[in-house]
């Protein structure tokens, strides 16, 4: 997606250099928004309300890579969403515009005062800013809520904090969701996200090894350092365009492996999502799928031979079919 490629009320702006005079004047918020979970949704609802009151567009300012990825690289926590998923989720939550800033050494070294002046004042000409009262920014995280209030009084914008959202007595956070996914607690993850956990991506051509092992798979590249899920799962799969995957079927059950395929790949392999759809025959290459995770069957393993892997895949399919028989959702 490029700046201006979306409808006016849904615009992705990549970088300060793509800001135009018409982008000045807005209500903004700043964050990573990984997962666009219920806590984020509450912030966005607050943002939209203030934007409506002022008859101004709402803007979410995000960074790519995420700051902790810039500093930690492959040691950074796994992303819940890749970039495209996040942008679309922000739009679905009601944000009018997304400003994505490249997080590099130049941005990292900006003082908090320079960040306010260049991005918020000179760049966006903000009227109102919505952030958490624990928000930190600028070089060495020297900027805080109090500094924003002082700068707002000087430059003519107001600042408002956001309430922390708790579920079951704990704060909703991306970290908590990653923990739930790692534990296979998809009910908790859904409660925190406000929707089932899904990974979306376009089906790419692979080595056709699944077909040789008796279980043809749709391969989806994850486009991230690490995956929040690793293992074998029951999944429900649909196309992101809402079209049918099979005659009369918009959603199909299946079994998926997320990981590094240690039996067939060497070290340094990138994480991959492989999905075997039950009772499906057809070509999915190039289609974008939404894979909803339902239940963890087992951890990813390295097998001594391809034959041992083939036998385990056959058992996984039987186990997944048995799980779906106990958890039917009807034809969709």
N, C-alpha and C positions, 0 to 999 in steps of 0.2 A: 504494500500500500504506500502511495506517495502522498505528500501534502496536497490537498485539494482534490484527491481522487474520490473522496467520499462526499455525500450530500452535505450542504452547508451546515446543517445542524449536527453532523457527524464528521468532524474533520481531524485528521491526524497531521500534526505539524512536526516535521523532523528538524530540530535544531533552531537556534535563535536566528540564524541567517534566513530562515524561511518565514519569519514573522513579518506580516504586512501591516500597514496603517490600520486596516479594518479589524485587526486582531486586538487592538488596544481597547481597554475597557472591559473588565470581566470580573467574575468571582472565581477564585482559584483555590485549589488545595494541592498539597505536595506529598508524595509518598512512593513506596515501592509497589503497593497494591498487589502483592503476589497472592493469587487465588481469588482476589476480589470477593472476600468472604463477608459474612454478615456484619462484622465490625466495619469493614470498608463500605459496605452498602449503607450503613447508618451514617457514615461521614458524607457519602455522596447524596443521600436524601437531605441532609442538612445543607450541603452545598447547593443543591437544586432549589431548595426553599429560599435561600438568600438570593440566588440568581433571579428567581421569579419576582421577588420583592423589589429588586432593582432594575428589572427588565434588561438584564445583561446575560450574555452567554456564560456557561459554567466551563471551567478548564481544570483538568487534572494534569499536573506536572509530574512526569516520571523520568527515570534514568535508564540508559542502556549502555553498558551492562549495569546491573544493579550495583550500588556502591560496595556491598560486601563481596560481590564477585570480583570487582576491580581490585580489592585489597587481598582477597583470599584465593582467587582463581578456582582451581578444581577442588580446593578444600572448603569452598563455600557451601552452605546448605543447599539441598536440591530445590530447584524451582518447582512450584506447584503448577505454574503455567509458563508456556513459552510466550514470546513477545506478542505474536499475533493474537493468541487466545486472550491475553490480558487486555489488549486494546479493544477487542470486540466485546469483552465482558464489561469494560468500563462504559462503552457506548450503550450496551444493553441495560446497564444500571441507571442510565439517564444523563451521562456526561455529554456535553455538546462538542467539546474539543479536547484532544489529548496533545499536549506538548511534550515531545520526547527529546531530552537533552543527552548528548553523548557524554558519559561519565569518563573523563580522561584526566591526565595530569593537570591540564589547564583548568578544568572545572574544579578538580580536587583542591587546587592551590588557591582558589578564590577565597578571600576573607568573607566573613558573614556579611559585612557591610557592602562589599562589592557584589556579592550574590543578590542582595536585596536591590541594589541600584540597577545592575545590568539586566537582571531577569524579570524581577517583579515590577520595577518602576519604569525603566527605559524600554524594556522589551514588551511587557504585557499591559502596562498602565493599569494595574489592578485597582479595583474599587474596594474589594473585601477579600480577606484570606481566612480560610478555615483550616486549622491544624490542631493536632493534639498538644496539650500543654507540656508534654515531655519531648516535643519535637526539637531536634538538634540539627544544625546545618553549618556549612562553611568550613574553611580549613581547620582541621583539628576539632571539628564539631563545636566551635566556639560560639555560634549563634544559638539563641534560645527564644522562647516565647516572649520574654520581657524585652529583648532587643527588637523583636518584630513590632511590639506595641510602640516602642519609642520611635522606630523608623516610620511606622504608620502615622503617628502624630506629626512627624516632620514632612512626609511626602503625601499625605492626604488619603491614606487607605486605613480601613479598620481591620481588626484581627479578632478572631473568635476561636475558642478552643472547642474540642469535641469530647463528649462523654465516652468513657470506656464501656464497651459492651461485654457483659459477662453471661455465660451459659453454664449452668450447674456449678455456680460459685467461682468459676475461673474465667479469666480474660480470654476473649476470642482472639487468636493470633495465628499467623502462618506457621509459627513454630509448633503450636499445639496441634494444628491440622497435620503437619508432617509426622508428628508423633503418633497420631491416631492411624494414619495410613501405614506406618511402619509396623504397628501392632495389628493391622488387619481389621481395625474397628471402623468399618465403613459407615455404620449408623451414626457414630459420633462425628466423623468427618462430614457427613451430609448435614447434620445438625448445625455444625459450625459454618459450613459453606452456604447453607440455605438451598443446596441442590446436591444431587449425587456427584461424586468425584469422577471427572471424565478427563481423558486425554484425546485431543483431536489432532489429526495430521493426515497428510496425503499418502496414499499407498504407492510405494516405490518398488521397482524391480529388485529382486534379491537373487540368490544363487539357486533358487528352486529346490533347496535341500528338504524343505518340509514335504514337498510332493514325493521325494524319494523315500521319506520316512513314513509315508502313508497318511500325512496330515498337511495338505496344502495350506499355506498361511499367507495372509496379507501383511506385508512388512511396512511399518510406519517409523520413520526416523524421528527421534525425540528432540533434536536440535537444542540440547542443553548439556551442561557439564555433567550433571548427575540426574538420576531419576528418583522421585520420592517413593517409588515402588520398585521392588525387585522380587521376582518370584513368579508363580503360576497362579492364575486367577480365573474365576468364572466372570464372564463379561456379557453385557448386552450392547449391541452395536447398531448404530444408525448412520445415515449419511447426513452431513451437515447441511446439505441443500434441501433436506426433507423428502427427497425422492425415495422410490422403492429400491431395496436391495435385491429383492426377488419378487416375482409376480404376487401382488397383493400383500407384500410384507415390507413395512418400513423399518422394522427392527428385527434383528436375528440374535439368537443366543450363541455363545461360543466359549472357547477357552483361550486364554492369552498368556504368553510368557513375556515378562519385562526383564531385561537384563543384558548380559554380555555374552551369552551363549558360550560358556567356557569349554564345552566339549568340542566345539568346531572352530572357535576363534582363538587367536593368540592374544597375548597381552596388548593392552592399548586399544582394544576394541571400544567403539562407541556404544552407548546403550541403545537398545532397539526394542520396539514393541512388535511382537508377532502374534497375529490373531488367526485362530482357526474357527471359521463359522460353520455351525452344524447344518447339515443337509443343504449345503449351498454349492452350486456349480455356476461358474461365471467368471468374468474378468473384472477386477476392481482396480486395475492399474490407473493411476491418475485421479481416482475419486478421493474425496476427503471424508474421513470417517470420524465419528464421535464414539469413543469406546468408554462405556460406563462400567466401572469396576464394582462387583457385587460381593465377592467372597474369595478369601485366599485359600488355595488348596495346599500349597507347599512352597518351600524355599527353592531358589534356583540351585541346581547341582551340576557337578561335573561328572560325567559317566565315563567308564573305561572304554566304551566302544559305541559306535553309531547304532549297533543292534540293541544295546542296553538302553540307549536313548529312545529308540523307536518303541520298545516295550513300555517304557515309562510314559511316553506320550499317549499311547493307547490306553493306559490306566488313567491318565489325567482326563482324557475325553470321557471315559466311563464315569469317573467321579464327578465331572462337571455336569454330565447329563443327569446323574442321580440328584445332584443339588438342585438343578432346575426343576426336576420332577417334584421336589418337595417345596419349591418356591416358585410356582407358576405365576405369570403375569398376563397370560392370555395372548392371543394373536394381536400383533401391532403392526 
